[in-house]
Structures are given as structure tokens and as C-alpha cells.
Amino acid sequence: MTQDVVNEAEPVAEAAQPKGKEALWNEGEVAADYLEELLEIVDLDGDIDIDIEGGRVHVSVVTDPEESTGRDPAILVGKEGEVLEALQELSRLAVMTLTGHRSRLMLDVAGHRQKRRAELQSIAAEAIVDVKESGEEARLSPMNPFERKIVHDAVAAAGLTSESEGEEPHRRVVILPAK
């Protein structure tokens, strides 16, 4: 029984180790192929861009409204990014199926994550000012892990600390005052 537990943990430990650029590009190519098939099925035009940043592959579906087939690419984002999150997980599963390794790839559609990152950095900046001025902690609205990471990074860059509290999907960032 112990042997089974050890074997189940191996892929997780493997995924935690840094991957080479070639392995990351391979992940991006697998995800791009998967997403191209999906775009064809839902009859959406779009180009797939692959980039590697911070040891993680970033795959973007770039759409041009002028070349659109009339379908709104926001269909792939969904309400509050729910469809985008699901597509990201499906893309990660496609990569794992073909490579045998877990992927931490990030997916963006029509610049949604990029816009959301800017919004979150603005929200974090306002909350940081409030915390510094009032000396009291600030609890932000619930966010998904991607969004919380952006806020945690902004808080750390401002010289404050933050923590996450609550259970998914109601997990939120709490910004703590300097001690």
C-alpha cells in the first residue's frame, strides 16, 4: 500500500521541478493543437500565440473582430472567466495526456487575463494605499488562484504582506498592515 502512495506522488514531484524550454514549447504546441481543434468546432477564428515566461508556458487565443465569423470570442471566456478556467484545465489535461506530465500552462482568450491583471493591480494599489493610511487590514472580494497571485505579488512589491483566507470559491486576499 505504501508503494502505491509513493508512485502516485511521483508525477506531482516531477511537475514541481523546472522544465526545460523545449519541454515547455512542446506543452504549448500540444495545447495549441487542442485549442485549434476547439476553435474549429465552435466556428471561431483566432490565432494561437505561445510564449514562455517565468518557467511557465502562456498560450493565447488572439482574435480579430474584423475577421470574425460573427461569433463573439467572449463565449470562450464566459461569466467571470469561468469558461476560460475550464478551457485552461482541459488544455492542461490534453498536455498531460500526451506528455505524461502535469502542466502549469496559462491560457488567455481575447486578452481577458491581461485586462483582468491590470484591473487587479489597480484594485490592489488602492487597497495598499488604504491599508498604509488606516493601519487596518483590508479584505478583498473572493478571487480565483490566478487573481490572488497577482494581488499577492502587488502587495509584496509594495512592502506589505498578505494572506489568503476562506475556502474556494470564496477564498480572498487579506492585506495586512506593516508591523
Number of C-alpha atoms within 10 A of each C-alpha: 5 6 7 8 9 10 10 10 10 11 13 12 10 12 14 12 9 11 13 11 13 9 14 23 17 16 28 29 18 19 27 21 15 16 24 16 11 13 17 11 9 12 13 20 20 21 14 18 14 18 13 15 9 6 14 20 24 21 24 23 22 16 18 12 14 7 10 14 12 11 12 14 22 14 14 21 21 13 10 12 19 13 15 21 19 14 19 21 17 15 25 23 17 20 25 16 12 11 14 12 17 19 23 18 20 20 24 22 23 19 15 17 19 11 10 15 17 12 13 18 18 14 14 23 16 11 20 24 12 16 18 16 10 11 13 13 17 18 16 17 11 18 19 16 14 12 18 22 16 16 28 21 15 21 22 12 10 14 10 18 18 20 14 18 13 10 9 11 10 11 17 21 22 21 26 19 19 12 6
